[in-house]
Amino acid sequence: MIARDSERGVLLTVHVQPNASRTECVGIHGDAIKIRVAARPIQGAANEELIRFIADRCSLARTQIQIHGGAETRRKRLCVQGVTAEVLVARLLPHDSKGTVKK
């Protein structure tokens, strides 16, 4: 399960690749969305960049995104408020030139 709606918000599973040249969502990685972040995994910098990226991409406040599990691992569980699972995934996943989602 990549994302699902819950009473608290969308529960999202993310696979993070730190130390990338730029922050971007690259598609699906198993049962998670893979996001490369242009930050090192030191003192929470990669987590902060992940939250910034999702907030910017989905037009949300950073306070609407919380890490619920995996703060110190590549695989993270996030809770995202103010958006549905369908909209969240559509805004995060990269699109090809035809406008369809790449998986």
N, CA, C and O atoms as a MOPAC input file, in Angstrom:
PM7 MOZYME 1SCF
protein

 N      0.83300 1    -1.17300 1     0.00000 1
 C      0.00000 1     0.00000 1     0.00000 1
 C      0.88600 1     1.24800 1     0.00000 1
 O      1.67900 1     1.45200 1     0.91900 1
 N      0.75000 1     2.06000 1    -1.01200 1
 C      1.53800 1     3.28400 1    -1.12100 1
 C      0.90000 1     4.38800 1    -0.28700 1
 O      1.57500 1     5.03100 1     0.51700 1
 N     -0.39100 1     4.60700 1    -0.47500 1
 C     -1.09400 1     5.65700 1     0.25000 1
 C     -2.53300 1     5.22900 1     0.49300 1
 O     -3.16800 1     4.59800 1    -0.35200 1
 N     -3.02700 1     5.58800 1     1.67200 1
 C     -4.43700 1     5.31700 1     1.96300 1
 C     -4.97700 1     6.39800 1     2.87600 1
 O     -4.26100 1     6.94800 1     3.71300 1
 N     -6.24700 1     6.68900 1     2.69900 1
 C     -6.91100 1     7.68700 1     3.52500 1
 C     -7.20000 1     7.10400 1     4.90000 1
 O     -7.53900 1     5.92700 1     5.02400 1
 N     -7.06500 1     7.92900 1     5.93200 1
 C     -7.41100 1     7.53500 1     7.29300 1
 C     -8.05200 1     8.73700 1     7.98500 1
 O     -8.13500 1     9.82100 1     7.40800 1
 N     -8.50100 1     8.54000 1     9.21500 1
 C     -9.12200 1     9.63000 1     9.96000 1
 C     -8.13400 1    10.76300 1    10.22700 1
 O     -8.53600 1    11.92300 1    10.31300 1
 N     -6.85900 1    10.44400 1    10.35700 1
 C     -5.83400 1    11.45500 1    10.66500 1
 C     -5.28900 1    12.14400 1     9.42900 1
 O     -4.66500 1    13.19900 1     9.53700 1
 N     -5.51100 1    11.57100 1     8.26000 1
 C     -4.97500 1    12.09200 1     7.01100 1
 C     -4.53200 1    10.93000 1     6.14000 1
 O     -4.89500 1     9.78200 1     6.39600 1
 N     -3.75600 1    11.22100 1     5.12200 1
 C     -3.25800 1    10.17800 1     4.22900 1
 C     -2.01700 1     9.54300 1     4.84500 1
 O     -1.08200 1    10.23900 1     5.24200 1
 N     -2.01800 1     8.22200 1     4.92000 1
 C     -0.84200 1     7.48800 1     5.36200 1
 C     -0.06100 1     7.11700 1     4.11100 1
 O     -0.56400 1     6.39000 1     3.25400 1
 N      1.16200 1     7.61100 1     4.00500 1
 C      1.97100 1     7.47600 1     2.80000 1
 C      3.27000 1     6.74000 1     3.12800 1
 O      3.93500 1     7.05100 1     4.11600 1
 N      3.62500 1     5.76600 1     2.29600 1
 C      4.89200 1     5.05700 1     2.43500 1
 C      5.85500 1     5.59100 1     1.38800 1
 O      5.53700 1     5.64500 1     0.20000 1
 N      7.05500 1     5.99000 1     1.85700 1
 C      8.04800 1     6.61100 1     0.99000 1
 C      9.38100 1     5.90700 1     1.14900 1
 O      9.78000 1     5.56300 1     2.26200 1
 N     10.07400 1     5.69100 1     0.03400 1
 C     11.46200 1     5.20500 1     0.04100 1
 C     12.31500 1     6.40400 1    -0.35300 1
 O     12.17200 1     6.93400 1    -1.45500 1
 N     13.19700 1     6.83100 1     0.53900 1
 C     13.99500 1     8.03800 1     0.33000 1
 C     15.42100 1     7.67100 1    -0.06300 1
 O     16.04200 1     6.79700 1     0.54200 1
 N     15.92700 1     8.35300 1    -1.08500 1
 C     17.31900 1     8.21500 1    -1.49400 1
 C     18.00900 1     9.55500 1    -1.24100 1
 O     17.83500 1    10.49100 1    -2.02100 1
 N     18.78700 1     9.66100 1    -0.16600 1
 C     19.46500 1    10.92200 1     0.13400 1
 C     20.67900 1    11.15000 1    -0.76100 1
 O     21.08100 1    10.26700 1    -1.51800 1
 N     21.25700 1    12.35000 1    -0.66300 1
 C     22.46600 1    12.73400 1    -1.41000 1
 C     22.26700 1    12.78500 1    -2.91300 1
 O     23.22700 1    12.59400 1    -3.66000 1
 N     21.06500 1    13.03600 1    -3.37700 1
 C     20.81100 1    13.14500 1    -4.81500 1
 C     21.23500 1    14.52700 1    -5.31100 1
 O     21.40600 1    15.45300 1    -4.51700 1
 N     21.40100 1    14.65800 1    -6.61200 1
 C     21.78500 1    15.95000 1    -7.17100 1
 C     20.62100 1    16.94500 1    -7.13100 1
 O     20.84300 1    18.15500 1    -7.08800 1
 N     19.37300 1    16.43800 1    -7.14300 1
 C     18.19700 1    17.28500 1    -6.99500 1
 C     17.08000 1    16.48200 1    -6.34900 1
 O     17.08000 1    15.25200 1    -6.39400 1
 N     16.14100 1    17.17800 1    -5.75700 1
 C     15.01200 1    16.51700 1    -5.11400 1
 C     13.92500 1    16.28300 1    -6.15400 1
 O     13.49100 1    17.20500 1    -6.84500 1
 N     13.49200 1    15.01400 1    -6.24700 1
 C     12.46300 1    14.65400 1    -7.22600 1
 C     11.84900 1    13.31500 1    -6.87500 1
 O     12.47300 1    12.48500 1    -6.21400 1
 N     10.63000 1    13.11300 1    -7.32100 1
 C      9.97100 1    11.81900 1    -7.19400 1
 C     10.28600 1    11.05400 1    -8.47500 1
 O     10.09900 1    11.57000 1    -9.57700 1
 N     10.76300 1     9.82200 1    -8.32300 1
 C     11.17200 1     9.06300 1    -9.50600 1
 C     10.24500 1     7.90400 1    -9.83900 1
 O     10.45200 1     7.22700 1   -10.84600 1
 N      9.22400 1     7.65700 1    -9.01500 1
 C      8.27500 1     6.60200 1    -9.33500 1
 C      7.97900 1     5.70200 1    -8.16200 1
 O      8.02800 1     6.12200 1    -7.00600 1
 N      7.66900 1     4.44900 1    -8.47500 1
 C      7.28900 1     3.46100 1    -7.47400 1
 C      8.47900 1     2.56400 1    -7.16900 1
 O      9.20500 1     2.15400 1    -8.07500 1
 N      8.67500 1     2.26300 1    -5.89200 1
 C      9.73700 1     1.36500 1    -5.43900 1
 C      9.07500 1     0.33500 1    -4.52900 1
 O      8.88700 1     0.58600 1    -3.33900 1
 N      8.72000 1    -0.83000 1    -5.08900 1
 C      7.99300 1    -1.83800 1    -4.31800 1
 C      6.60700 1    -1.31400 1    -3.97500 1
 O      5.80400 1    -1.02900 1    -4.86300 1
 N      6.33000 1    -1.18800 1    -2.67000 1
 C      5.03100 1    -0.65900 1    -2.23500 1
 C      5.18000 1     0.74800 1    -1.64100 1
 O      4.46700 1     1.12300 1    -0.71100 1
 N      6.12200 1     1.51200 1    -2.20000 1
 C      6.36700 1     2.87800 1    -1.72700 1
 C      6.64000 1     3.80100 1    -2.91400 1
 O      6.98300 1     3.34700 1    -4.00600 1
 N      6.48300 1     5.09300 1    -2.68000 1
 C      6.89000 1     6.09800 1    -3.65700 1
 C      8.35500 1     6.40900 1    -3.38800 1
 O      8.73900 1     6.65900 1    -2.24500 1
 N      9.17700 1     6.39500 1    -4.44100 1
 C     10.60300 1     6.69000 1    -4.28200 1
 C     10.85700 1     8.16300 1    -4.56500 1
 O     10.50400 1     8.68300 1    -5.62300 1
 N     11.48000 1     8.82100 1    -3.58800 1
 C     11.81000 1    10.23200 1    -3.72700 1
 C     13.29900 1    10.40900 1    -3.44200 1
 O     13.79800 1    10.02000 1    -2.38600 1
 N     13.99000 1    11.00100 1    -4.40100 1
 C     15.39900 1    11.36300 1    -4.20700 1
 C     15.43100 1    12.74800 1    -3.56900 1
 O     14.70400 1    13.64600 1    -3.99300 1
 N     16.27400 1    12.92200 1    -2.55100 1
 C     16.36800 1    14.22800 1    -1.89900 1
 C     17.79000 1    14.76100 1    -1.97700 1
 O     18.76300 1    14.02700 1    -1.80100 1
 N     17.88400 1    16.05400 1    -2.24300 1
 C     19.18000 1    16.72000 1    -2.36200 1
 C     19.61700 1    17.20600 1    -0.98500 1
 O     19.81100 1    18.40200 1    -0.76500 1
 N     19.76600 1    16.26700 1    -0.07100 1
 C     20.21800 1    16.57500 1     1.28500 1
 C     20.85300 1    15.32100 1     1.86400 1
 O     20.51300 1    14.19900 1     1.48700 1
 N     21.76700 1    15.53200 1     2.77500 1
 C     22.42400 1    14.40300 1     3.43000 1
 C     21.58700 1    13.95000 1     4.61700 1
 O     20.87500 1    14.75600 1     5.21600 1
 N     21.66400 1    12.67900 1     4.95900 1
 C     20.87600 1    12.17400 1     6.08500 1
 C     21.54800 1    12.46200 1     7.43700 1
 O     21.73500 1    11.56300 1     8.25700 1
 N     21.89600 1    13.70400 1     7.64400 1
 C     22.57900 1    14.10400 1     8.88100 1
 C     21.72600 1    15.15100 1     9.58300 1
 O     21.30000 1    16.13100 1     8.97200 1
 N     21.48200 1    14.93700 1    10.86600 1
 C     20.72500 1    15.86400 1    11.71000 1
 C     19.36200 1    16.20900 1    11.12000 1
 O     18.89700 1    17.34100 1    11.25100 1
 N     18.72700 1    15.24700 1    10.47600 1
 C     17.37700 1    15.42600 1     9.96600 1
 C     17.25300 1    16.23800 1     8.68200 1
 O     16.14200 1    16.57100 1     8.26900 1
 N     18.37600 1    16.56200 1     8.04500 1
 C     18.32300 1    17.39600 1     6.83100 1
 C     17.54300 1    16.71900 1     5.71500 1
 O     16.77400 1    17.38400 1     5.02100 1
 N     17.71800 1    15.41700 1     5.52200 1
 C     16.99200 1    14.70800 1     4.45700 1
 C     15.49300 1    14.66500 1     4.76800 1
 O     14.67200 1    14.80100 1     3.86100 1
 N     15.13700 1    14.48000 1     6.02100 1
 C     13.72500 1    14.48200 1     6.40600 1
 C     13.09600 1    15.85000 1     6.16800 1
 O     11.97000 1    15.94000 1     5.67800 1
 N     13.81000 1    16.90300 1     6.50700 1
 C     13.30400 1    18.25700 1     6.28900 1
 C     13.11200 1    18.53600 1     4.80100 1
 O     12.12500 1    19.15900 1     4.41000 1
 N     14.04000 1    18.08500 1     3.97900 1
 C     13.93300 1    18.28500 1     2.52600 1
 C     12.76500 1    17.48100 1     1.96300 1
 O     12.05500 1    17.96200 1     1.08100 1
 N     12.56000 1    16.26600 1     2.45900 1
 C     11.42400 1    15.43800 1     2.03000 1
 C     10.11000 1    16.14700 1     2.33200 1
 O      9.23700 1    16.22900 1     1.46800 1
 N      9.96400 1    16.65300 1     3.53500 1
 C      8.73400 1    17.35100 1     3.93200 1
 C      8.55000 1    18.61800 1     3.09600 1
 O      7.43700 1    18.90400 1     2.65500 1
 N      9.61600 1    19.37400 1     2.87100 1
 C      9.53600 1    20.57800 1     2.05100 1
 C      9.05900 1    20.24500 1     0.64100 1
 O      8.18800 1    20.92300 1     0.09700 1
 N      9.63800 1    19.18700 1     0.04800 1
 C      9.29200 1    18.78500 1    -1.31300 1
 C      7.81300 1    18.40500 1    -1.41500 1
 O      7.11500 1    18.87100 1    -2.31700 1
 N      7.33400 1    17.56600 1    -0.50100 1
 C      5.93200 1    17.13700 1    -0.54000 1
 C      5.00200 1    18.32600 1    -0.32300 1
 O      3.99300 1    18.46000 1    -1.01500 1
 N      5.33600 1    19.18600 1     0.63100 1
 C      4.50500 1    20.36700 1     0.89800 1
 C      4.43000 1    21.27300 1    -0.32400 1
 O      3.34900 1    21.73500 1    -0.69000 1
 N      5.57300 1    21.52800 1    -0.95700 1
 C      5.59100 1    22.39100 1    -2.14000 1
 C      4.82700 1    21.76600 1    -3.29700 1
 O      4.04800 1    22.44800 1    -3.96400 1
 N      5.03800 1    20.48800 1    -3.54100 1
 C      4.40000 1    19.80200 1    -4.67100 1
 C      2.88700 1    19.72500 1    -4.50400 1
 O      2.14900 1    19.73900 1    -5.48900 1
 N      2.42100 1    19.64300 1    -3.24600 1
 C      0.98900 1    19.46200 1    -2.98600 1
 C      0.30700 1    20.73000 1    -2.46300 1
 O     -0.86100 1    20.68900 1    -2.07600 1
 N      1.02700 1    21.85000 1    -2.45000 1
 C      0.49000 1    23.12600 1    -1.95700 1
 C     -0.05400 1    22.99900 1    -0.53800 1
 O     -1.17400 1    23.42200 1    -0.24900 1
 N      0.74700 1    22.41700 1     0.33400 1
 C      0.38400 1    22.22600 1     1.73700 1
 C      1.39400 1    22.95000 1     2.62500 1
 O      2.50000 1    23.27300 1     2.19500 1
 N      0.99400 1    23.19500 1     3.86300 1
 C      1.92800 1    23.72300 1     4.84900 1
 C      2.79000 1    22.56900 1     5.35400 1
 O      2.32000 1    21.43400 1     5.44200 1
 N      4.02600 1    22.84900 1     5.68100 1
 C      4.91600 1    21.79900 1     6.18800 1
 C      4.37800 1    21.16700 1     7.46400 1
 O      4.65600 1    20.00100 1     7.74400 1
 N      3.61600 1    21.92200 1     8.23100 1
 C      3.04800 1    21.39400 1     9.47500 1
 C      1.97600 1    20.34300 1     9.21700 1
 O      1.58100 1    19.63000 1    10.13900 1
 N      1.49500 1    20.23300 1     7.97400 1
 C      0.48700 1    19.22800 1     7.63200 1
 C      1.11200 1    17.87500 1     7.30300 1
 O      0.39600 1    16.91900 1     7.00200 1
 N      2.43500 1    17.78700 1     7.35900 1
 C      3.14800 1    16.55100 1     7.02000 1
 C      4.00200 1    16.14200 1     8.20400 1
 O      4.82600 1    16.91800 1     8.68600 1
 N      3.79900 1    14.91800 1     8.66900 1
 C      4.55400 1    14.41400 1     9.81600 1
 C      5.08800 1    13.02800 1     9.51900 1
 O      4.43000 1    12.22000 1     8.86500 1
 N      6.28700 1    12.76500 1    10.00600 1
 C      6.87500 1    11.43400 1     9.87400 1
 C      6.40200 1    10.61100 1    11.06200 1
 O      6.65700 1    10.95900 1    12.21500 1
 N      5.70600 1     9.51000 1    10.76800 1
 C      5.16700 1     8.65500 1    11.82700 1
 C      6.02300 1     7.42100 1    12.06900 1
 O      5.85600 1     6.74000 1    13.08000 1
 N      6.92500 1     7.13000 1    11.16600 1
 C      7.79400 1     5.97200 1    11.34000 1
 C      8.94800 1     6.02300 1    10.37000 1
 O      8.79300 1     6.47700 1     9.23700 1
 N     10.11100 1     5.55700 1    10.80700 1
 C     11.26600 1     5.48000 1     9.93300 1
 C     12.05200 1     6.77100 1     9.80500 1
 O     12.70900 1     6.98800 1     8.78700 1
 N     12.00200 1     7.62500 1    10.80100 1
 C     12.69700 1     8.91300 1    10.72800 1
 C     14.19100 1     8.75100 1    10.47300 1
 O     14.82000 1     9.64600 1     9.90800 1
 N     14.76700 1     7.62300 1    10.88100 1
 C     16.20200 1     7.41000 1    10.69700 1
 C     16.52200 1     6.31200 1     9.68700 1
 O     17.64000 1     5.79800 1     9.64900 1
 N     15.52100 1     5.95400 1     8.86400 1
 C     15.72800 1     4.94000 1     7.83200 1
 C     15.28800 1     5.49400 1     6.48000 1
 O     14.68300 1     6.56300 1     6.40400 1
 N     15.59700 1     4.75900 1     5.41900 1
 C     15.17500 1     5.19000 1     4.08200 1
 C     13.68500 1     5.00500 1     3.86400 1
 O     13.06500 1     5.77600 1     3.13100 1
 N     13.10800 1     3.99600 1     4.48800 1
 C     11.68300 1     3.71900 1     4.33800 1
 C     10.92700 1     4.45100 1     5.44800 1
 O     11.16300 1     4.22200 1     6.63400 1
 N     10.02500 1     5.32200 1     5.04400 1
 C      9.32900 1     6.17000 1     6.00300 1
 C      7.81900 1     6.05100 1     5.84300 1
 O      7.30900 1     5.77800 1     4.75600 1
 N      7.12300 1     6.26100 1     6.94400 1
 C      5.65800 1     6.33700 1     6.95300 1
 C      5.29700 1     7.75800 1     7.32400 1
 O      5.66700 1     8.23900 1     8.39500 1
 N      4.57300 1     8.43100 1     6.44400 1
 C      4.17700 1     9.80800 1     6.67600 1
 C      2.67700 1     9.90400 1     6.85400 1
 O      1.92400 1     9.07200 1     6.34700 1
 N      2.25000 1    10.92300 1     7.57600 1
 C      0.83900 1    11.27400 1     7.66600 1
 C      0.71200 1    12.66900 1     7.05800 1
 O      1.33700 1    13.62200 1     7.52300 1
 N     -0.10900 1    12.77100 1     6.00600 1
 C     -0.26900 1    14.03200 1     5.27700 1
 C     -1.72600 1    14.46800 1     5.40400 1
 O     -2.63800 1    13.74000 1     5.01200 1
 N     -1.93200 1    15.65400 1     5.95000 1
 C     -3.27900 1    16.17900 1     6.15700 1
 C     -3.62900 1    17.19200 1     5.08000 1
 O     -2.75100 1    17.84200 1     4.51300 1
 N     -4.93100 1    17.31900 1     4.80400 1
 C     -5.40000 1    18.34200 1     3.88400 1
 C     -5.47800 1    17.92900 1     2.42800 1
 O     -5.66200 1    18.77800 1     1.55600 1
 N     -5.34200 1    16.64300 1     2.14800 1
 C     -5.38200 1    16.13800 1     0.77700 1
 C     -5.83300 1    14.67600 1     0.83400 1
 O     -5.68700 1    14.02100 1     1.86600 1
 N     -6.38100 1    14.16500 1    -0.27300 1
 C     -6.76400 1    12.74600 1    -0.32500 1
 C     -5.59500 1    11.92200 1    -0.85400 1
 O     -4.66200 1    12.46400 1    -1.44700 1
 N     -5.65100 1    10.62600 1    -0.63700 1
 C     -4.59000 1     9.72900 1    -1.11200 1
 C     -4.46700 1     9.80400 1    -2.62800 1
 O     -3.35500 1     9.84300 1    -3.15400 1
 N     -5.57000 1     9.82500 1    -3.32300 1
 C     -5.55400 1     9.86400 1    -4.78900 1
 C     -4.87400 1    11.13400 1    -5.30100 1
 O     -4.04000 1    11.07100 1    -6.20500 1
 N     -5.22300 1    12.27100 1    -4.73400 1
 C     -4.64000 1    13.54600 1    -5.15300 1
 C     -3.16300 1    13.59800 1    -4.79500 1
 O     -2.34900 1    14.05700 1    -5.59700 1
 N     -2.80800 1    13.13600 1    -3.61000 1
 C     -1.41300 1    13.14400 1    -3.15700 1
 C     -0.52000 1    12.34500 1    -4.10700 1
 O      0.52300 1    12.83300 1    -4.54200 1
 N     -0.92700 1    11.13700 1    -4.42100 1
 C     -0.12800 1    10.28800 1    -5.31400 1
 C     -0.04400 1    10.91000 1    -6.70300 1
 O      1.02000 1    10.89200 1    -7.32200 1
 N     -1.13700 1    11.45300 1    -7.19700 1
 C     -1.14100 1    12.07100 1    -8.52600 1
 C     -0.19000 1    13.27000 1    -8.59000 1
 O      0.46000 1    13.49000 1    -9.61200 1
 N     -0.10600 1    14.03900 1    -7.51400 1
 C      0.77500 1    15.20800 1    -7.50400 1
 C      2.24100 1    14.84400 1    -7.32500 1
 O      3.12500 1    15.58200 1    -7.76100 1
 N      2.50000 1    13.71200 1    -6.68700 1
 C      3.88800 1    13.32700 1    -6.42800 1
 C      4.52800 1    12.55800 1    -7.57000 1
 O      5.68700 1    12.80300 1    -7.90600 1
 N      3.79600 1    11.63500 1    -8.17000 1
 C      4.39100 1    10.77500 1    -9.19000 1
 C      4.73600 1    11.55300 1   -10.45100 1
 O      3.98600 1    12.43700 1   -10.86400 1
 N      5.87500 1    11.22500 1   -11.06500 1
 C      6.25200 1    11.90500 1   -12.30800 1
 C      5.31000 1    11.51100 1   -13.44200 1
 O      4.77800 1    10.40100 1   -13.46400 1
 N      5.11400 1    12.42800 1   -14.37800 1
 C      4.25400 1    12.19200 1   -15.53800 1
 C      5.10600 1    12.17900 1   -16.79700 1
 O      6.07800 1    12.92700 1   -16.90600 1
 N      4.74200 1    11.33300 1   -17.74000 1
 C      5.45800 1    11.33600 1   -19.02200 1
 C      4.88900 1    12.44100 1   -19.90900 1
 O      4.01000 1    13.18900 1   -19.47800 1
 N      5.36800 1    12.54800 1   -21.10800 1
 C      4.96100 1    13.64000 1   -21.99400 1
 C      3.49500 1    13.55400 1   -22.40100 1
 O      2.93400 1    14.55300 1   -22.85200 1
 N      2.85400 1    12.39000 1   -22.25700 1
 C      1.45000 1    12.23500 1   -22.60700 1
 C      0.53900 1    12.57200 1   -21.43300 1
 O     -0.68400 1    12.53600 1   -21.56700 1
 N      1.12800 1    12.90000 1   -20.27800 1
 C      0.34300 1    13.26200 1   -19.12500 1
 C     -0.06900 1    12.07900 1   -18.27900 1
 O     -0.81700 1    12.25200 1   -17.31600 1
 N      0.39500 1    10.87300 1   -18.60600 1
 C      0.05100 1     9.71500 1   -17.79600 1
 C      1.12300 1     9.46900 1   -16.75800 1
 O      2.28400 1     9.83100 1   -16.95200 1
 N      0.73500 1     8.85600 1   -15.66300 1
 C      1.66100 1     8.62900 1   -14.55900 1
 C      2.60500 1     7.48100 1   -14.90500 1
 O      2.17100 1     6.42300 1   -15.36000 1
 N      3.88300 1     7.69900 1   -14.68600 1
 C      4.88500 1     6.63000 1   -14.85700 1
 C      4.92400 1     5.80100 1   -13.58500 1
 O      4.90300 1     6.35100 1   -12.48400 1
 N      4.98100 1     4.47900 1   -13.72700 1
 C      5.06800 1     3.60500 1   -12.54700 1
 C      6.23200 1     2.66900 1   -12.66700 1
 O      6.46700 1     1.85800 1   -11.77200 1

